[in-house]
Amino acid sequence: MKVGKNLGMLLLAVWLIATGLIPLIRLSFSGLETIMAILAVAAGVLIVLGR
C-alpha cells in the first residue's frame, strides 16, 4: 500500500479509531477537540483531492 496514494483514507481511519477510543478510555486534555477537527478536515481535503 502506498501511503501517499491513500493518505486521506489513512487519516480518516485514524480519526475514526480515535473518535471511538477517546470515550472508551476517557481520554481528555486541552486541545483534543481541535486536534480531532484538524485531523478530520485534513482527511476530508485529501480524499476530495484524490490523494
C-alpha positions in Angstrom: 0.0 0.0 0.0 1.4 3.4 -1.0 0.9 5.8 1.8 1.0 8.9 -0.5 -1.8 7.5 -2.6 -4.1 6.6 0.3 -3.2 9.3 2.8 -6.7 10.6 3.0 -8.2 7.2 3.8 -5.4 6.6 6.3 -6.2 9.8 8.1 -9.9 9.0 8.0 -9.2 5.6 9.6 -7.0 7.2 12.3 -9.8 9.7 13.0 -12.5 7.1 13.2 -10.4 4.9 15.5 -9.5 7.8 17.8 -13.2 9.0 17.8 -14.2 5.6 19.0 -11.4 5.1 21.6 -11.4 8.6 23.2 -14.7 8.0 25.1 -13.8 4.4 25.9 -10.5 5.2 27.6 -11.8 8.5 28.9 -9.0 10.5 27.3 -9.3 14.2 27.9 -6.8 17.0 27.5 -6.8 20.6 26.4 -7.0 20.9 22.7 -8.3 17.4 22.0 -11.3 18.8 20.1 -9.0 21.0 18.0 -6.7 18.1 17.1 -9.6 15.9 16.1 -11.2 18.7 14.0 -7.9 19.3 12.2 -7.5 15.6 11.5 -11.0 15.4 10.1 -10.5 18.4 7.8 -7.2 17.1 6.6 -8.6 13.7 5.8 -11.6 15.3 4.0 -9.4 17.6 1.9 -7.1 14.8 0.9 -9.9 12.5 0.0 -11.6 15.2 -2.1 -8.2 15.9 -3.8 -7.9 12.2 -4.5 -4.7 11.6 -2.5 
